[in-house]
Amino acid sequence: MKRWQKALLNNYGTPSIELVSGKGSFVTDIDGKSYLDFLAGIATNVLGHAHPAVVKAVTKQVATLGHVSNFYAHPNGLELAEKLQKITGDKSARIFFCNSGAEANEAALKLSRKTGKYKIVATQEAFHGRTMGALSLTGQPSKRNPFKPLLKGVKHVPFGDSLAMKRAISKKTAMVIVEPIMGEAGVIVPPADYLKNLREYCDRSGALLVIDCVQTGMGRTGDWFGYEYSGIKPDVITLAKGLGGGLPLGAMIAIGSAAQLFEAGDHGTTFGGNPIATAAGLAVISTIEKEKILDNVDAVGEYLLTELALIPGVIEVRGAGLLIGLTLEKPVAKAVLKKCQELGSLINAPGESVIRLAPALNLSMKNAEKFVKIFTQALQEVSHV
C-alpha cells in the first residue's frame, strides 16, 4: 500500500489486496490467499485466468509478430474482423478495432458526426467511458461534474422509459446510445420492448442507434452481444472487455449505411487491433464456440439467479446469463464485499445496497454453488452485526 501511494496517482484509491496469479476462476494474492473471482476483471476475463487457448495464442503471436500499426494488414486482424462480421449476421458490417470500451464509444461518437448532425440522446446512470467524449455520453453526475464543460448537445433521459426517449429524439438527433443492460449502474434490465421501440424511433428520425455491448458482449448474457432477444439490428455495436479475454481490445462495428460513413483518415489508433490482442480475440471466440460456453452461461446463470434470490436479505436479483445484479434489504453492500473477500471471493458493490457479479463464462456449477454459500454467509454475518 505504501509503494502504491508513493508511485501511483490516487484516482483508484489504494487497493486492499495485491493479486499475483490466477488460474481459471481463482486468483491468488501476494500472501498466498486464494479467491473465487466473481468480477473477472469487470466482466473481462470471459475464459477465466490463464486459459490455455489464450496463453498459447498470445505466446505464439508475440514470438512471431508483435506490432505493425495500421499502415499494414496482418492475418489476425483480418480474421477477427471477419469473425465479428459473421457473428452480427450482416455482411454489410465493417469493423474498427481499438483498445477499450471508451475508445469504441468515442469512435461511435465521431461516426455520428459524419451524419452532419451533432445532437445525441443517452440515458441517465449509463456508463460509456471516462474519456471526454465518452464521459459526455455517460449519465452519472458524480463522474461528469468534476470535468465540465463537456460536449454540448447530449441529452440524458431515464433508462427503460420509451416515452421519454421518443420525446427526446428528433430529426436533429445524430445518434442514440444505450446499453442492452446497464452494467455500472447495477445491472438494470429494461422492459422487453424497449430496444424495439428505440429502433422504431431512430428509423423515423434518421438517427443512428448505437448499442453499447462493452459489458454485455462476448457471450456474457448467453448471446454474443446482449440485444439479440429484441429482434432488432443496431446501426452500431461497441465492444471491448470480454473481446480480448483479458488483453486490451475493443471494437466498433458499423452496419448498413453507417458502415460507409468513415473515409480514409477520419479516425485511427496506433495499437488498436494489433496482432497480439487480436490473437487473443480469436482464441476467445474459438473457445466459446468449441466448448459451447454460451450453453454454460445459460445453465449456471439460471442457477445463480434462482439461488441468490432465495437468500435472506436479498430483495431483488436481476440480469441475464452471468451478468447479475442484487439489491439488498439493507445498505450493507460495501460491508458484504469486504466480508466476501475475507471468506475468499471477489465481488463488486456499485451502490450502497447493490451487488454486481460478472464471473468467467466457463464458471463451473461447483464453483457457482461454492459462491452461493460464501455470499450467504457473508450477508448473514454482516446483517447480524
C-alpha positions in Angstrom: 0.0 0.0 0.0 2.8 2.4 0.8 4.5 1.6 -2.5 1.3 2.2 -4.4 0.7 5.5 -2.7 4.2 6.7 -3.4 4.2 5.7 -7.1 0.6 5.9 -8.5 -2.0 8.7 -8.8 -4.9 8.4 -6.4 -7.7 8.0 -8.9 -8.3 4.4 -7.9 -7.7 4.9 -4.2 -5.4 2.3 -2.7 -6.3 -1.3 -3.4 -6.8 -3.6 -0.3 -5.1 -6.6 -1.9 -2.3 -7.3 -4.4 -3.0 -10.2 -6.9 -0.1 -12.1 -8.3 -1.5 -15.1 -10.2 -4.7 -16.6 -11.5 -6.0 -19.9 -12.8 -9.5 -20.5 -14.1 -12.0 -18.8 -11.8 -9.5 -18.3 -9.0 -6.8 -15.6 -8.2 -4.1 -15.6 -5.6 -2.8 -12.6 -3.7 0.8 -11.8 -2.6 0.2 -13.5 0.7 -0.8 -16.8 -1.0 -4.6 -16.5 -0.2 -6.9 -17.7 -3.0 -10.2 -16.0 -4.0 -13.1 -17.2 -6.2 -13.2 -14.4 -8.7 -16.8 -13.3 -9.3 -15.8 -10.0 -11.0 -13.4 -11.3 -13.7 -11.6 -8.1 -14.3 -15.0 -6.3 -14.5 -16.6 -8.7 -17.0 -13.4 -9.0 -19.0 -11.8 -12.4 -18.3 -14.6 -14.4 -20.0 -12.5 -17.6 -20.1 -11.1 -17.0 -16.6 -7.4 -16.6 -15.9 -4.5 -18.1 -17.8 -6.8 -20.1 -20.2 -4.6 -22.4 -22.2 -6.1 -21.2 -25.6 -5.4 -17.6 -24.8 -1.9 -18.3 -23.4 -1.0 -20.4 -26.5 -2.3 -17.8 -29.0 -0.6 -14.8 -27.4 2.7 -16.6 -26.7 2.9 -17.8 -30.3 2.0 -14.4 -31.7 4.3 -12.3 -29.5 7.2 -14.5 -30.7 6.1 -14.1 -34.4 4.9 -10.5 -35.0 4.1 -8.1 -32.2 3.1 -4.8 -33.7 2.9 -3.3 -37.2 0.5 -0.3 -36.8 -2.5 0.1 -39.1 -0.4 1.1 -42.1 -0.2 -2.6 -42.8 -2.6 -5.6 -42.6 -2.0 -8.8 -40.7 -3.8 -12.1 -40.7 -5.2 -11.9 -37.1 -6.9 -8.6 -37.7 -8.5 -9.7 -40.9 -9.7 -13.0 -39.5 -11.1 -11.4 -36.3 -13.0 -8.8 -38.3 -14.5 -11.5 -40.5 -15.5 -13.5 -37.4 -17.2 -10.4 -35.9 -18.9 -9.7 -39.2 -20.3 -13.3 -39.2 -21.5 -13.0 -35.6 -23.5 -9.9 -36.5 -25.2 -11.9 -39.2 -24.8 -9.0 -41.7 -22.3 -8.9 -44.5 -22.5 -5.1 -44.6 -20.9 -4.9 -41.2 -17.5 -3.2 -41.0 -15.2 -3.2 -38.0 -12.9 -0.7 -36.4 -10.5 -2.1 -33.8 -9.4 -0.1 -30.8 -8.2 -0.8 -27.2 -11.1 -0.2 -24.9 -14.8 0.4 -24.5 -14.3 4.1 -24.1 -12.4 4.2 -27.4 -15.1 2.2 -29.1 -17.7 4.7 -27.9 -15.5 7.6 -28.9 -15.4 6.1 -32.4 -19.2 5.8 -32.5 -19.5 9.4 -31.4 -17.2 10.6 -34.2 -19.0 8.4 -36.7 -22.3 10.0 -35.7 -20.8 13.5 -36.6 -20.4 12.2 -40.2 -24.2 12.3 -40.5 -24.0 16.1 -40.4 -25.8 16.3 -37.1 -24.4 16.5 -33.6 -27.2 16.1 -31.0 -27.2 12.8 -29.0 -29.6 11.1 -26.7 -28.2 8.9 -24.0 -29.6 7.6 -20.7 -29.3 8.6 -17.0 -27.0 6.5 -15.0 -25.5 4.9 -18.1 -21.7 4.3 -18.3 -20.0 4.7 -21.6 -16.4 5.5 -20.5 -14.3 8.3 -19.0 -12.6 10.0 -21.9 -14.1 13.4 -22.6 -16.4 12.3 -25.4 -17.4 9.0 -23.7 -17.9 10.9 -20.4 -20.2 13.3 -22.2 -22.4 10.3 -23.0 -22.1 8.8 -19.5 -25.2 9.6 -17.4 -23.6 9.7 -14.0 -23.3 13.2 -12.5 -20.6 12.1 -10.0 -18.3 11.2 -12.8 -19.3 14.1 -15.1 -19.5 17.1 -12.8 -15.7 17.5 -11.9 -14.8 17.7 -15.6 -17.4 20.1 -17.0 -17.8 21.6 -19.5 -18.3 18.5 -21.6 -19.6 18.1 -25.2 -22.8 20.1 -25.9 -25.9 18.6 -27.4 -26.1 15.5 -25.3 -29.5 14.9 -23.6 -29.9 12.2 -20.9 -33.3 10.6 -20.3 -34.4 7.8 -17.9 -33.2 4.3 -18.9 -36.0 2.0 -19.9 -38.5 4.8 -20.5 -39.6 4.6 -24.1 -41.9 7.6 -24.0 -39.1 9.8 -22.6 -36.8 8.6 -25.4 -39.5 9.2 -28.0 -39.9 12.8 -26.9 -36.1 13.4 -26.8 -35.3 12.1 -30.3 -35.8 14.5 -33.2 -34.7 15.0 -36.8 -31.7 16.8 -35.4 -30.5 13.7 -33.4 -27.3 12.2 -34.8 -27.4 9.1 -32.5 -29.0 7.4 -29.6 -26.7 5.3 -27.4 -27.9 2.7 -24.9 -26.7 -0.4 -23.1 -28.8 -3.5 -23.5 -28.5 -3.9 -19.7 -26.9 -1.2 -17.7 -23.8 -2.6 -16.0 -22.1 0.0 -13.9 -25.5 1.3 -12.7 -26.2 -2.0 -11.0 -27.3 -4.4 -13.8 -30.5 -2.7 -14.7 -32.7 -4.6 -17.2 -35.1 -2.5 -19.4 -38.6 -3.5 -20.4 -38.8 -6.2 -23.1 -40.0 -3.8 -25.9 -37.5 -1.0 -25.1 -34.9 -1.7 -27.7 -37.5 -2.4 -30.3 -39.2 0.9 -29.6 -35.8 2.7 -29.9 -35.2 1.1 -33.3 -38.5 2.4 -34.5 -37.8 6.0 -33.2 -34.4 6.1 -34.8 -35.7 4.9 -38.1 -38.3 7.7 -38.1 -35.8 10.4 -37.3 -32.8 9.1 -39.2 -30.7 8.8 -36.0 -28.1 6.1 -35.6 -28.9 3.5 -33.0 -25.8 2.6 -31.1 -25.9 -0.4 -28.7 -23.1 -0.3 -26.2 -22.3 -4.0 -25.7 -19.0 -3.4 -23.9 -20.2 -5.2 -20.8 -22.9 -7.4 -22.2 -21.0 -8.5 -25.2 -19.0 -11.7 -26.0 -21.5 -14.1 -24.5 -22.0 -12.6 -21.1 -25.8 -12.7 -21.3 -25.9 -16.0 -23.1 -25.9 -14.3 -26.5 -23.0 -12.8 -28.4 -24.0 -9.2 -27.8 -26.9 -9.0 -25.4 -29.5 -7.3 -27.5 -30.5 -10.3 -29.7 -33.6 -11.1 -27.7 -35.2 -7.8 -29.1 -35.0 -8.9 -32.7 -33.6 -5.6 -33.8 -30.4 -4.7 -35.7 -28.4 -1.7 -34.5 -26.6 0.7 -36.7 -23.5 0.5 -34.5 -22.3 -2.0 -31.9 -19.5 -1.2 -29.5 -17.4 -3.9 -27.8 -14.4 -4.4 -25.5 -13.9 -6.1 -22.2 -14.5 -9.8 -23.0 -13.4 -9.5 -26.6 -9.7 -9.7 -25.7 -10.2 -12.3 -22.9 -8.0 -10.1 -20.6 -6.0 -8.2 -23.2 -6.8 -4.6 -24.2 -9.1 -4.9 -27.3 -12.2 -3.0 -28.3 -14.2 -2.7 -31.5 -16.8 -0.6 -33.1 -19.0 -2.5 -35.6 -20.9 -0.3 -38.1 -23.7 -1.9 -40.1 -25.6 -0.9 -43.2 -25.2 2.7 -44.3 -23.4 3.5 -41.1 -20.5 1.4 -42.3 -19.9 3.8 -45.2 -19.6 7.0 -43.1 -15.9 6.9 -42.2 -13.5 7.7 -45.0 -9.7 7.2 -45.1 -8.1 9.4 -42.5 -11.3 10.1 -40.5 -10.2 8.1 -37.4 -7.4 5.9 -36.2 -5.4 4.3 -33.4 -1.8 3.1 -33.0 -2.4 0.0 -31.1 -5.9 -0.9 -32.0 -6.3 -4.4 -33.5 -2.7 -5.3 -33.1 -1.6 -8.9 -33.8 -1.3 -9.9 -30.1 -4.6 -8.6 -28.9 -6.4 -10.0 -32.0 -4.8 -13.3 -31.5 -6.4 -13.4 -28.0 -9.7 -12.3 -29.5 -9.6 -15.2 -32.0 -8.8 -17.6 -29.2 -11.7 -16.3 -27.1 -14.3 -16.7 -29.9 -13.0 -20.1 -31.0 -13.1 -21.4 -27.4 -16.6 -20.1 -26.7 -17.7 -21.9 -29.9 -15.8 -25.2 -29.4 -16.6 -25.6 -25.7 -20.3 -24.5 -26.1 -19.7 -21.9 -23.4 -22.9 -20.0 -24.2 -24.9 -23.0 -23.0 -22.9 -23.0 -19.8 -23.7 -19.3 -19.3 -27.4 -20.1 -19.6 -27.3 -23.0 -17.2 -25.0 -21.5 -14.5 -26.6 -18.1 -14.9 -30.1 -19.6 -14.3 -28.8 -21.4 -11.2 -27.3 -18.3 -9.7 -30.4 -16.1 -10.5 -32.6 -18.6 -8.8 -30.4 -19.5 -5.7 -29.3 -15.9 -4.9 -33.0 -14.8 -4.8 -33.6 -17.3 -2.0 -31.0 -15.8 0.3 -32.5 -13.9 3.3 -31.6 -10.2 2.9 -31.7 -10.2 -0.9 -34.8 -8.4 -2.2 -34.2 -8.5 -5.9 -32.0 -10.4 -8.3 -31.8 -9.3 -12.0 -29.7 -9.7 -15.1 -29.1 -12.2 -17.8 -26.6 -15.0 -18.1 -23.6 -14.2 -16.0 -24.2 -10.5 -15.6 -26.1 -10.4 -12.3 -27.2 -7.6 -10.0 -28.6 -8.0 -6.5 -30.4 -5.4 -4.4 -30.0 -5.9 -0.7 -32.6 -5.2 2.0 -30.1 -3.1 3.9 -27.4 -0.6 2.7 -24.6 -3.1 3.6 -23.1 -3.8 0.1 -19.7 -2.4 0.9 -19.5 -4.5 4.1 -20.7 -7.6 2.2 -17.9 -7.0 -0.4 -15.3 -6.9 2.4 -16.7 -9.9 4.1 -16.8 -11.9 0.9 -13.2 -11.0 0.4 -12.4 -12.3 3.9 -14.2 -15.5 3.1 -12.4 -15.9 -0.2 -14.4 -14.4 -3.0 -14.2 -11.1 -5.0 -17.4 -9.2 -6.0 -18.4 -5.6 -6.8 -20.6 -3.1 -4.9 -21.6 -0.3 -7.3 -24.1 1.1 -4.7 -24.8 1.0 -1.0 -27.4 -1.7 -1.5 -26.3 -3.1 -4.8 -24.0 -6.0 -5.7 -22.7 -6.8 -9.2 -21.5 -10.2 -10.3 -19.7 -11.0 -13.5 -17.7 -14.2 -13.3 -15.9 -16.0 -16.1 -18.3 -17.5 -18.6 -16.9 -21.0 -18.1 -17.6 -20.9 -14.4 -18.4 -24.4 -13.2 -21.6 -25.3 -11.4 -19.5 -26.5 -8.5 -17.9 -23.1 -8.1 -21.2 -21.4 -8.5 -22.5 -23.4 -5.6 -19.4 -22.5 -3.6 -20.1 -18.8 -4.2 -23.7 -19.0 -3.1 -22.5 -20.5 0.2 -19.9 -17.8 0.6 -22.3 -15.0 -0.2 -25.0 -16.3 2.1 -22.6 -16.5 5.0 -21.2 -13.0 4.2 -24.6 -11.4 4.1 -25.7 -13.2 7.3 -22.7 -12.1 9.2 -22.9 -8.5 8.1 -26.6 -8.2 8.6 -26.4 -9.6 12.2 -23.7 -7.1 13.2 
